[in-house]
Amino acid sequence: MNLISSEFRKLAYQRSTYGLILAAVALSVVSTAFSPFAIVQLSGEINFPLSDPNNVDGIYSKALSAYILVVVIGVRFMSGEFSHHTAVSTFLTTPKRHRVLAAKLAVAAVAGAAVNLFATLVGMGTGWFALQLYPNVAAPHAHIFWDFALSAALTGAVLCVVGVGVGALIRNQNLATTASLIWLFLVDRILAVIWVDGGKYLPSGLVTSLMNLTLSVSDKTTSLTINTSDYLPPLPAALILVGYAVVFSGLAWVSTLRRDIE
């Protein structure tokens, strides 16, 4: 317990943690609040009427966008040990490195779940206010609030653990952060749209699956169609997402135990 408390304090004492929490909330709020406006403006190009409850569910789903920055919290939590040269003192104090890593993974899981859940709830509240500005908006399905809350907690826990794994593998903090953001903001999302067969197994595809949405969005200019029926059911998606956490925890374990610390 002392080791876990120590790791919690390390995370709390990093000023970047609070900046990332604020950024996560801001991303969730902006994604949800501006989605109705964007959809109304693009009504001539996409078929997404807000009079359909399924589409309104899709608006609220934007509140889960914060998971991208939760990964970065995990990355910086781990890589910071090497960038700030505190890893030597940490492992001298606790020579059994596996205990340190286990504590970091536990703290990352709890912190990631809490941050992502908080950002999601704030984003959904903002989405509700934004939707009041538009006429003929359908009410969302009641189950989405519970589904999205559970999805946010699980996604946050898993992806913050994944971030710790990335931080253990790529010890340069700036490089690890940049690589994670490029992958999650661009590569992952693009693949999830243009290569559904493979993209549904990537983080953004799995998050979409967890939310159990019923959406079919068509772009009239490009004939591109996104249909959530092409994604996995929630339970297999959750298991695969947990699998990501197990794999990256294993990579972090091997990297931390076997590599020299400078």
C-alpha positions, 0 to 999 in steps of 0.5 A: 500500500505504501508503494501505491500511495507513493505512485499516486503522489508522483502522479499528483505532483506532476503538473502535466497531469492537471493540464492533461485532465483539463485538456481531456475535459475540454476535448470531451466538451468541445467534441460533444457541444459542437457536433450538433452545430457541425451536423446541421451545417453539413445537413446537405452532405450527410444524412444524420437527422437529429430527430432520430434517437439513434443519431442523438445517441451518437452525439452523446458518444462524442463525450468519450473522446477524452480517452486519447489524452488518458493514454498520454497520462499513462505515457508521461507517468511512466516515461517521466521516471526516465526523462526526469532521472528519478528511475534510479532512486525509485529502483534503489528504494524498491529494488524489486522492480516488478513491485514498482511496475505493478503499483504504477499499473494499478495507479494508472488503471484507477486514475485513467478510469476516474479521469475518463469517466469524469470527462465523459460525464461533463461532456454529456452534460454539455451535449445536453445543453447544446442540443436544447438549442436545436428544434425537433431533437429526439430524446436519447435512449435511456440506456446510453448513460449507463453504457457510456459511463461503463465504457468510459471507466473501462476504456480509461483504465485500459488505455492508461495502462497501455500508456504506461506500457508505451512509456516503458518501451519509449523512454523519451517522454516527448517522443512517446507522447507525440507517437501516441497522439499521432497514432490515436488522433490520426492513424487509428481513427482513419483506419477505423473508417476506411478499413473497418474489417481491421479497424474495428480491432483498434482502440477507436473501433473497440470504443465504438463497439463498447458504446453499443450504438446503432448508427448509419452515416452516409456522405452524399459526396463521397458515398462513404458510409459508416455503419456501427453494425460492422463493428464488434458486439460490446462483450468481445470488444471489452475482452479485446480491449482488456487484452491490449492492457495485458499485452502492454503490461507484459511489454512494460514488465519485460522492458522494465525488468531487463533494460538498464536504468541510466 
